[in-house]
C-alpha cells in the first residue's frame, strides 16, 4: 500500500502518537486525513478533517464510519492506561482498559472493514505495545488489554485477508508522550514511531517492532516463563538504572 494519495483515519489524533501519525500522513502525501478525538475541538493540526469519535461508543464509531466512507487506511491509536493491577485494582478500571484498548480497536475494525473492502482492501494499523508480551506490577490491566489486542489483531488479520486488507501490529516500548511522562528513560519520538509504522504498511508488514526494546522483548518469548520473567526483571532494572 502507498501512503501517498491514501485516505487515512487516525483515532486519538489530538495529541501524542495520534497527532504525530496525522502529521506524518499529511507530510507523506495522504490525500485526506480524518483526525478524530472525543473532544474534536482539541485537534489543532492544520490540514486535517476533524471528526468526533469515542471508540468505546458503538454509535459514535458507526457515525464516524458513515462520515468517512472513503477511508483506505485506519490507524487504531487511541488508548488508555489506568495504572491498575488485576487482583487488587478496580475491576471497573480493568474493564475500561479492555473496552478501550481491545474492544475499541475491534469495533473500529469491524465498522470500517466494509469501506476498506470497497476502497481496494487498504490497511489497518493497531498500535500495541511490548507490554503485550509481559506483565508489569502497577500496570497489569494495561498488559491484559494489550495482550488481548494483540490476539485480536492476529485474528482480524486472518479474517480480512480475503478482502485484501493488510492488518499491521505495531509494538513499541515507550514513546515520548504524556502517557509515558513519568518514566525517566529513553523513549522513541512520536514522529519516528509513526514513520516506522507507515514504512511497515508500505512494505506490507504484518508486524512492526518499532524500537530496540520491543525487539528485545519479542526475542525472549521462546524462554520458559521463569526464565522470561527473570530476564525481564533484569532488563527493567537496567532500564531504570540507565
C-alpha positions in Angstrom: 0.0 0.0 0.0 1.2 3.5 -0.9 0.7 6.2 1.8 0.8 8.8 -0.9 -2.7 9.6 -2.1 -4.3 7.4 0.6 -7.3 8.4 2.7 -6.5 7.8 6.4 -8.4 8.0 9.7 -6.5 8.3 12.9 -8.0 7.8 16.4 -6.9 9.8 19.3 -5.3 12.4 16.9 -5.5 15.4 19.3 -2.1 14.6 20.9 0.8 12.3 21.3 1.2 9.4 18.9 -2.1 10.1 17.2 -1.2 13.7 16.3 2.2 12.5 15.1 0.5 9.9 12.8 -1.8 12.5 11.3 1.0 15.0 10.7 3.3 12.4 9.1 0.5 11.2 6.9 0.0 14.7 5.6 3.7 15.1 5.1 3.9 11.8 3.2 1.2 12.8 0.8 -2.0 11.4 2.1 -4.9 12.8 0.1 -7.1 13.2 3.2 -6.6 12.6 6.9 -9.5 12.3 9.2 -8.3 13.3 12.7 -10.6 12.0 15.4 -10.9 12.7 19.1 -13.6 12.5 21.8 -13.3 16.3 22.1 -12.8 17.3 18.4 -12.1 21.0 19.4 -8.8 19.8 20.9 -7.4 18.8 17.4 -5.1 21.6 16.4 -3.4 20.2 13.3 -3.9 22.3 10.1 -4.9 20.4 7.0 -6.9 17.5 8.6 -10.6 16.8 8.6 -11.8 16.7 12.2 -14.4 14.1 13.3 -15.7 13.5 16.8 -15.2 9.9 17.9 -15.4 7.9 21.2 -14.1 4.4 20.3 -15.9 2.9 23.3 -19.3 4.1 22.0 -20.7 1.9 19.1 -23.0 4.7 17.9 -20.0 7.1 17.7 -18.0 4.5 15.8 -20.8 3.9 13.4 -21.3 7.7 12.8 -17.5 8.0 12.1 -17.7 5.2 9.5 -20.7 6.8 7.8 -18.9 10.2 7.8 -15.7 8.7 6.3 -16.7 6.1 3.7 -13.6 6.8 1.6 -11.0 5.5 4.2 -8.3 3.3 2.9 -6.0 3.3 5.9 -7.3 3.0 9.5 -4.9 3.9 12.3 -6.2 2.5 15.6 -4.1 4.5 18.0 -6.4 5.7 20.8 -5.8 4.0 24.1 -5.6 4.5 27.9 -3.6 3.3 30.8 -5.1 3.5 34.3 -2.2 2.1 36.3 -4.3 -0.7 37.6 -3.3 -4.2 38.8 -5.6 -7.2 38.2 -6.0 -8.7 41.7 -6.0 -5.6 43.9 -7.1 -2.9 41.5 -10.5 -1.6 40.5 -12.3 -4.2 38.3 -14.1 -1.2 36.6 -10.7 0.2 35.6 -9.6 -3.2 34.2 -12.9 -3.4 32.2 -12.3 0.2 30.9 -8.9 -0.6 29.6 -10.2 -3.7 27.8 -13.2 -1.7 26.4 -10.8 0.9 25.1 -7.6 -0.8 24.1 -9.1 -4.1 22.7 -12.9 -3.8 22.1 -12.5 -0.2 20.9 -10.0 -1.2 18.2 -12.1 -4.3 17.3 -15.2 -2.2 17.0 -13.4 0.2 14.7 -12.0 -2.6 12.6 -15.5 -4.2 12.3 -17.2 -1.0 11.3 -14.6 0.1 8.8 -13.9 -3.2 7.2 -16.6 -2.9 4.5 -15.3 0.6 3.5 -11.8 -0.8 3.2 -13.0 -3.6 1.0 -14.9 -1.2 -1.3 -11.7 1.0 -1.5 -9.4 -1.7 -2.6 -8.5 -3.5 0.6 -6.3 -0.9 2.3 -4.8 -1.4 5.7 -5.4 -1.3 9.4 -2.7 -0.3 11.9 -3.2 -1.3 15.5 -0.8 0.5 17.9 0.0 -2.1 20.5 3.0 -2.3 22.9 5.9 -4.5 24.0 3.7 -4.8 27.2 1.5 -7.1 25.0 4.1 -9.8 26.0 5.0 -9.2 29.7 3.3 -8.3 32.9 4.4 -5.3 35.0 3.3 -4.6 38.6 1.2 -1.5 38.7 0.0 -1.8 35.1 -1.2 -5.3 34.6 -4.6 -4.2 33.3 -2.7 -2.5 30.5 -0.7 -5.7 29.9 -4.0 -7.6 29.8 -5.7 -5.2 27.4 -2.7 -5.1 25.0 -2.2 -8.8 25.1 -5.9 -9.2 24.2 -5.5 -6.6 21.4 -2.5 -8.5 20.0 -4.6 -11.7 19.8 -7.5 -9.7 18.3 -5.2 -8.2 15.7 -3.9 -11.6 14.7 -7.4 -12.9 14.3 -8.7 -9.9 12.4 -5.7 -10.2 10.0 -6.7 -13.7 9.1 -10.4 -12.8 8.7 -9.7 -9.8 6.4 -7.0 -11.4 4.3 -9.6 -12.5 1.6 -10.7 -8.9 1.0 -7.1 -7.8 0.6 -6.8 -5.7 3.8 -3.4 -5.6 5.5 -3.5 -5.7 9.3 -0.3 -4.4 10.9 0.5 -4.7 14.6 2.9 -2.0 15.9 4.8 -2.7 19.1 7.0 -0.3 21.0 8.5 0.2 24.4 7.9 3.8 25.4 7.2 6.9 23.3 7.8 10.4 24.3 4.2 11.3 25.1 2.1 12.4 28.1 1.3 8.7 29.0 5.0 7.9 29.5 5.9 11.2 31.1 6.6 9.6 34.5 9.3 7.2 33.1 12.8 8.7 33.2 14.1 6.5 30.4 14.9 6.8 26.7 11.8 7.0 24.5 11.0 6.8 20.8 10.0 10.1 19.3 6.3 10.0 18.2 7.2 11.0 14.6 9.8 8.2 14.5 7.1 5.7 15.7 4.7 7.0 13.1 7.3 6.6 10.3 8.2 3.1 11.4 4.5 2.1 11.3 3.8 3.7 7.9 7.0 2.2 6.4 5.7 -1.2 7.6 2.4 -0.6 5.9 4.1 0.3 2.6 6.3 -2.8 2.9 3.2 -5.0 3.6 4.4 -6.0 7.0 2.1 -7.8 9.4 4.2 -6.7 12.4 6.4 -3.7 13.2 8.9 -3.7 16.1 9.5 0.0 16.3 12.4 0.1 18.8 15.1 -2.0 20.3 13.1 -2.6 23.5 10.2 -4.2 21.6 12.7 -6.3 19.6 14.5 -7.5 22.7 11.3 -8.4 24.5 10.0 -10.3 21.4 13.3 -12.2 21.2 12.8 -13.6 24.8 9.3 -15.1 24.1 10.7 -18.7 23.5 12.1 -18.8 27.0 10.3 -20.7 29.8 8.1 -18.4 31.9 10.6 -18.4 34.8 13.5 -17.6 32.6 11.5 -15.0 30.7 10.3 -13.2 33.9 13.9 -13.2 35.3 15.2 -11.8 32.1 12.5 -9.1 32.1 13.3 -8.2 35.7 17.0 -7.7 34.8 16.0 -5.7 31.7 13.7 -3.4 33.6 16.2 -2.8 36.4 18.9 -1.9 33.8 16.5 0.4 32.0 15.6 2.3 35.2 19.3 2.5 36.2 20.5 3.9 32.8 
